[in-house]
Amino acid sequence: MGTEGLEQALDRIEQAVARLEASADAREAEMAEMIALRARHRRLKDTVSNELQQLDLLLANLPQKP
């Protein structure tokens, strides 16, 4: 393989490494977003649960019709 062939092979390797790095960076960003979404979901779920408990207490204290 001549010098030109080696340079082309090295260029392809560099391009492949760049694609792998970009993919890894994108995956890391997706994971961070997923963690944030899970935390938000947990907070929303807890809020809804607390509000439903409050509603149950209010309904339990309403006067009953005879």
PyMOL commands that set and color helices and strands:
alter all, ss='L'
color gray80, all
select helices_A, chain A and resi 3-60
alter helices_A, ss='H'
color red, helices_A
deselect
rebuild
show_as cartoon
